[in-house]
Amino acid sequence: MNERRAPVVRVGFPASEGIARGRVRRIVWRIPELPHTVVQDSSSARELERFHSALDHARRELERIKAATEARLGHVEARIFDPQILMLDDPEVVDGTARYIRENRLAAARAFDWRMLELKELWSRTSHPMFLDRLNDLADLRFRVLGRLLDLPSPWRAGDTDGIVIVARELAPSLVAGLDPERVAALATDEGTRTSHWAILARSLGIPAVAGLGDIAATTSDGQAIIVDGRSGRVVVEPDRREAEHFRRRRAAIRGWERELRASAGEEAITLDQRGVVLRANLDLPGEALQARRHGADGVGLFRTEFLVVGRHTVPDEEEQYRAYRIVTEAFRGRAVFIRTFDLGGDKFPVFLHMPPEENPFLGRRGVRVCLEESELFLTQLRAILRAGAHGDVRIMIPMVNTVSELAAVRELLDTAGNQLGREGIPFAREIKVGAMIETPAAALKAPELAAHADFLSIGTNDLVQYTLAIDRTSTRLAHLFDEFDPAVLRMIAGVARAGRSRGIEVGACGEMAARPLGAVLLLGLGVEALSVAWASLPEIRKLVRSCRLDDLRAAASDVLEAPTSTDAKRALTESLGDVLDVGVFPLGT
């Protein structure tokens, strides 16, 4: 008698919102092992010609994909393919391969593969994000050019089947850009993060996705049933009856929110005891602004601006930035738009900065440190933000602030930007609020001093947890230790909220914790006044807020702060608010 295997549950990083159930379709980017083929001297010229012909073919294909992506999704999404197109003229790629063909008399495919593997090894050995960001583009380009030289079949065939869930070690942006959301239900990968190029395209296409699952590609088989929850980062392979029922309830709830969207989008986020909560949206791209507005966002609590620089070989000029900021500002006239200045460093560095490698980039030049050192880049961004401020209520949010002197330096540069625009006769916001993101223990402990010099504080819970617990939040091996309910984290959040209240300034939160029912109600109970979440999560969090009494949340949070462990903290919260939390249709603790 065959016993049914228990479902396999994996938790990764939410990459694209939505929930879907389907059947596994594995994609394997398989390149055959190439023999060390040596050609005759007389054939080297022909191999060079074949190599350059393959590059030209790859360029035409990428330009076609870029044009199709721009027509389908927009200019920003289309620019994702620029790094690959530029690699086709990169001397490291082209000259290195040509040298192997001429000097070592290698066949074109072997020479190119050798050079690409060398670059992969070189870039993988460094911790420098400038190179790590390029690895996915390198892999995509390697398969594309070798595919032409070796006449390799495509790893993807859509077929006629609907409800496909693509499972892979990693995905190429060129593949995702061409997917049909009517056929492909979801994506699940071993590697990648929310900022991976393919994940950005998945969000634009509305395909749910979870990244960073570790080994899902090696532990699944074609045809297996699978559930992908792109909001919680949860994936279930071969779900049993209980998991299937949970999926049914959660999908029904989400579809219910979508049906109610037009009516509920106009509802205010007011608790049962008539306390207002500000619910804003997080945006990765300007094109998401209209979706966020449709979902009832009360402004933008976090507009990430790294899309303008990461993966770029050239500095974005002021006009390009101004247009992007203005699109979002005009979509939310009369409502606040918090624009986070470039949060570079760690795993995000534009190629054009040519930064020297660091032993630990997450503890090196990050956030405001980079902005103040790269003053010309920062000044251009501040000018563009001030100009966008002439069209609405724009506020400037500074990442990774640790000291009052950093805020003072930002204000000094902001004055310089304003003086320049004034002399040039360009309209700009004469008064603009500047606030600090609280993302490190140092900033949390110094919140009273920072609050005295800031117009608002915004808690970045993702980084605050990471730095408080000394756990890399992108590590799948340490994911089980990344705990937003650790008592140290909760006490810091409560302290930041108290510091803001004492100065009469707003304290908000914009990390993943704010988008999860358990986390959202706890943040409100701890004194956070504004939550900023992915726009797809807004209906759920709004419904949750309207089902709660703020006095009850504060009482529950008081009990939670006395808990000695995160397990005790969650238990105290769920015992107090279990009935309310059920509206989220989430497993407790997510």
N, C-alpha and C positions, 0 to 999 in steps of 0.2 A: 504494500500500500504506500503510495507516494504522499508524503506529508508536504503541505504547502510551506515554503520558507517564509520566515518572518520578514516583514518589510525592512529595507535598508534605508536609514535616514542619514542624510548628509546636510551639514550646515555650512554655507559659504558666505560670500559677500553679495548683498542685493545689487544687481547691476542694471536691471530694467523692470519697472513695476508691472504688476499683473500676476495672475495665477492661471495655470493651464495644466491639462492632463492629456497625455498622448502616448505614443509608442516611440521607443528609442530608435534613432537612426545615427549610428556612429560615423564620424568622418575621420579618416586617417590620412594625414598628409604624407604619403609614402613615396620616397624617392629611392629607386634601386641603387644598390652599391655600385659605384662606377669603377671600372678597372683602370689601372694606371696606364692608360693608352698613350703611347708615344707615336707621333706621326713623322713622316719624312719631311726634310727641310722644304721640299717643294710643295708640301701640303699645308704648311703653316699659314701662308697667305689666305688659303681657302678657309681654314679654321677661324682666322681673324675675321674674315668676311661673314662667316656663319654667326660668330659671336655678335658682331655689330648689327647684323640683321635681326637676331633675337632681341637685342636691346631696343631696336626700332619698333619691333612688333609689340614688345612689352609697353613701350611708351604710348603707342596708338591705343592699346587696350586700356591702359590706365586713364588716358585722356577721355576715352569713350565712357568708362565707368564714372569718372569725375563729372562729365557733362550730364550723364543720366541721373547721378545722385543730386546734382544741383537742380535739375528740373523736377525731380521727385521730392526732395527733402529741403533743399535750400543751399545757399552759398557757403555757410559755415560748415555744414556737414561735408560738402564737396571738397573743401580744403583739406580734409583728412588725408587725401591721396597725394598732396603736394610733396611730403617727405619721400615717398617712393619714387615719384617722378624725378625729384632732384637727385636721388641716389643713382639714377641711370647715367648721370653725368659726373658723379663723384669720382675723382681720381683714385681714391682708395679702392673703389670697386672696379672701375673700367681699366685704369692703367695697370693695376695689380694683376688682373686677369690676362690682359694683353701681354704683359711681361712673361707670364708663365707659358703662354702659347709660343711666343718668339724664342725665349731663351731655353725653356725646358722641353719644347716641342710637344706640348700636351694637346690633346684634343680639346675643342672649345668647351664641351660640357664638363670635362674633368678639371680644366683650368678654372672655370667659373666656380664650380662647386668647391674646389680646394680653397679659392680665395674667400668665398662666402663663409666657409667653415672656420677659416682663420679669423675673420672679422668677428664671427659669433663668439669664438673662444676669447678673443682679445677683449671684446666688450663685456662678456659675461664675467671676466675676472675682476673688473673694476666695479666699485660700488657707485660710480658716478651716474646719476640719473640721466644725464644727457645721452649716454650710450644705452642704458637699460631701456629707455623709451623707444629706442630704434630697433630693438631686437625683433619685435613683432613685425615691423615693416620689412626688416631684413629677411625674415622667414617667408613672408608673402612674396617678396621679390625673387627670392631663390627658387621657389616652386614655379613661379610664372616663367622665368627665363629658362630654367631647365626643362620645364614642360614643353617649351617651344623647341629646344635643342634635341630633346629625346622623344618628342611626340608622346608625352605622358597623358593618360586619360585624366579628366577632371575628377577630383575626389568626391564631387557632389553631383548627384542627379536627382532632381526634384521628383520626377515620376508623377503619378496620378493620385497618390495617397495623400489624404489630409491628416491633420492631427500629428504631424511629425514633431518630435522633440530632438533637436540636433545635440549630440553629445560629442565632445572633442577635447583633446588636451588643451588646445588653444584655437581661436578662430581668427581668420584673416578678415580685415575690413572689406576687402574687395568681394569676398563671398557674401558677407552679411548684407552689403548694400543691395545685392540683387535678389534677396529672399522675398517670397510672397507671404505676407502675414496670414493669408487665407489658407495656406498649406502648412506653414511652419508655425506650430503652436508655441514653442519655447526653445530656449538655448540653455545648455549647462556645460561648464568647462572646468577643467582642472586648474587652469591658471587664469590670470587676468584680474582686473579690478573694475570698479565702476567708471574709472577714467580711461580704460582701454578704448582705442578707437572703435573697435567692433561693438563695444557696449554702448557707446554714444549713438551709433547708428541703430542699434536695436531699440533704444528708447525712442528715437525719432520715428521708427517704423511701428512702434507699439507692440513689440514682441517681448514677452516676459523673459528675463534671463537671470541666472545666478552664476557667479564666477568664483574662482578660488576654492573649488571643491576637493582638490587634492588628488584623488585617484578614481574619479567617477568614470573616466574614459576606459580604464583598464578593468573595471569591475562590473561593467554593464554589457549587455548583448543586444543586438538588433531585435526589435520586436517586443522588448520588455515594456510593461506598463510603467509609467513614470509621472510624477506630479512635480511641477516646478512652481515655487512661490517666489516671485521676483521682488516681493516687498519685504518678506522676512528673511530671505536667503535660505529657505528650507527646501530640500529636494527629497522626495520619497520614491524609491525604486520598488516595484512590485507591491504597491499599497494593499493592506488588508482591508477588511470591512470597516474597521474603526477609522483608518486613515482616509478611506474613500468617502465616508460619511462626513468627516471633518472638511475634506475638499468640497463636497457638495454644499455644505452649509456656508463655507467661506466664499465660494464662487457665487452662490445665491445672494449672499449679503452684498458682495461687490456689484453684482448686476442690479440689485435693488437700489444701491446708491447711485448707479449710473442712470437708472430710470428716474430717480428722484432729483437728479442733479440740477435741473433748471430751477426747480422749486426750492431745493435746499441751499443752492449756491447763494441765494439772497438772504438766507437766514443768518442771524448773527450768532456767534459762538458765545452764548450766555448760559451760565449754569442755572440749576434749578433754584438757587437762592439769589438769582439775578445779579451775578458778578460777571462782568465782561472779560473775555479772553481774546487776545489778538492772535489770529491764525494767518500766518504768511506762508509764502511758497519759497522753496529753494529752486534756483534755476541754474542749469549748466550752459544753456544756449539761449540767445535772444528769441528764437522761434518758439520757445516753450511758454512765453509770456501769455499768449492768448489762451492756451490750454489752462494755465494757472488761473487766469481771470474767470474762465468758464467754470472752473471748479470752486469758485468762491473765495479765492485768496484775498485777504485783506492787505494786499501789498506784497512786496518781496523782501523776505528776511535775510536771504543770502543769494546774491548774484555772483557766482564764481566767474572770474574773468580770465582764468588760465587758458581757456580755449583760444584766446587771441595770441598766445605766445608758445605754448608747448608744442613741440614738433616743428616749429617754424625755423627757417634758416635766415629770415629777415625780421627786423624789428617792426611791429605794427605801427603805422603812423597815427597821428592824432585824429585825423578824419575817420579812419576805419573804426577806431575805438569809440569816437563820439557817436557815429551812426548806430553802433551796437547798443550803447548805453541809452541812446535816445529812444530806440524801438521799445525797450522795456519801460522806460519812464513814461512814455506817452500811452502805453497800454494800461498804466495804473495812475492816471491823472487823479490828483487829490489823495493818493495813498502813498505811503512811504516805500521807497525802494532803497534797500541797503546794498550798496555795491562794495564787495570785498576787493581791496587792492590785490595785486598779484601775489598769490601765496606760493611762491617758488621755493625750491630747495626740497630736501627729502627725496621724494620720488618724482618731482616735477621740476625740470630745468629746460629752458629753451636752448636749442643748439647754438644760437647766435651769441650767447653769453660766454661760451668757451671757458667754463669754470674749471679750475684745477680739481682733481679728485679729492675726496675727503674720506677718512677712515670710517666715519659714521655721519652720513649726510643728514640724518634726522636730528642730530644734535649739533649740527654745524650752521651753515648759512641758510636760514629759513625765514620765510615771511617778511616781517618788517626789516630784519637785518639786511636781506638782499635788496629790498626797495631803497633803503637809505644809502647803501653802498653803490647801487646802480642809479644814481640820482637823476641822470638824464632820462632813463627809461621811466622812472617813477614820476618825474615832473611832467612828462608827456601824458601819462595816465591821469594825473591830477587835473591837468588842463582839460582833458576830454570829459572827465567826470563833472567838473565845474560847469562846462558848457551844457552838458545834459541836464544839469540842475536848473537851468533856465526854463525847462519844460515840465518841471514837477518837483515833488518832494524827494530829492535824492539825499542819501546819507552815506558817509564814507566809513567803512569798517576795516580796521587795520588788523591783520592776522599776526599771531604769535607775539603779542606785546608782553614784555616782562617788566619794563621800567617806565617811570614817568618821563624820563629824558627822551625815550623813544617817541612818546606821544608829542612832546614838545618839538622834537625835530621834524615830525610829520607836519605839525601846524606851521612851522617856519617855511617848509617847502610849499605848503598850500598857500600861504601868503604870497610867496614868490610867484606861483602860478596865477593867482588872482591879479597881482600887479601887472604881470605880463599881458594878460587878456585885456585888462582895463586900458593899458597904453595902446593896444592894438585895436581897440574899439569893438571887440567881440563880446556879444552878450554872454553872461555867465551868472551863476548863483552867487550873490554877494554874501549871503549867510548860509552856511551848510553845517550840519551836525557831523561830528567826528567821534567815533567810539572805538573801544578796544575789544578784541576777542580774548576771552579767558580760556587758554588752552594748556597751560602748564600749572603745576603746583605753585610755582613762584608767583604767577599772576593771580591765582586764586587767593593766596595768603596775603598778597598786597592789594587786594581788591579795594579796601577803603581808600588807599592812596590813589589808585588809578581812577576810582569813581570821582575823586575831587578834581580830576583834570579831563574827564571824558564826558561826552553828552549822553552816552549809553554804554552798556556792557552787554556782550553777547557770548554766551558760554558755548564753546565748541566741544561738545561732550565726547566726540570720537577721539580727539587728541588729548583731552583732559584725562580720559581713562588710560590712554596709551602711555602718557608720561607719568601719571601717578603710579601706575602698576608696573612700569618698565616692561611693557609687552607690546611688541610690534603688532599693530592692528591688522596688518596685511598678511600675517603668518597663519597659514592654515593649521600648522602643528600646535600653535599656542591659542587657537581660537577659543578653546574651552576655558582658558584662564582669563580671557578678556571679559571683564564683569563690570557692567555699568552700576551694579547695585553693591559694589564693595563699599563698606562703611567709610573708608577714606574719601572716596569720590563723592558720596552723598553729603558728607559733612562740608566738603569744599564748596559744593553747589549751594548749600544752605548759607554758607558764609558770604558767598558772592551776592546772593539775593538780598541778604541783610545790608550789605555795603551799598547796594544800589538804592534800596529803600531809604536809608539814612541820608542819602544825598538827593533823593527825589528824582532819580533818573531811571529809565526803563532798563530792566534786565530780561533778556531773551535767551533762548537756546535754539541751536540750529543743527545739532548732530542727529544721528540715527535714533538715539534714545527718545527724542521728541516725537518720532513717527510711530512708536510702538505703544499700544494702549497702557501697559504697565508703566513704561517710562514716562509717558505724557502726563498721566494723572499724578505721578510722584513729583515731577518737575513743578507742576502747578501747586501741589501741596507744599513744596519747599520754598515757594515764593517767587518762582519765575512767572513773569507776566505775559510774555509773548512766546509762541512756539512757531518755528519755521520748519516746514517739512516738504518732502517731495510732493508736487501738486496732486499726484494720484492718491495720496494718503489723506488729503484734506477732508473729503466727505466723511470718512470714518472717524477722524479725530474730532471733527465738528460734532458729529452725533454723540460721541463719547462725552464731550464737554457738556452738551445739552442734557445729558443723563445724570450729571453729577451735582453735588452740592460742594461748593468750594470749602465751606467750613468742615465738611466731612474729610475732604482731601487733606486739609491742614492738620486735622486731628490724627489721621492715619500717618502722615509724614512725620509727625512728632514721635509716634511710636517707632517708626522705621529708624529714626536717627538714634534710637537707644539700642537697636539690634547689634549684637556683636559680630555677626557674619552676614554675608550677602544672602545666604539661604534663609536666615531668620528674618532679614529685611523683606524678602519677597513673601514669606509666609505671613508676616504681619500685615503687609499691604493687601494681599489677596483675601485674608480673613476679614478685613475691614470693608473691602470694596469688591468682593467676588461677583456679586450680582451685576454691578455696573460694568465690570471688565468684560463680561460675557458678550456685550454688544460688539466687541471687536472681532469676535470669532477667531481668536488667536490662541495657540497653546500658551498656557501661563508661562511667563518668563521671557516671551519673545516681544 
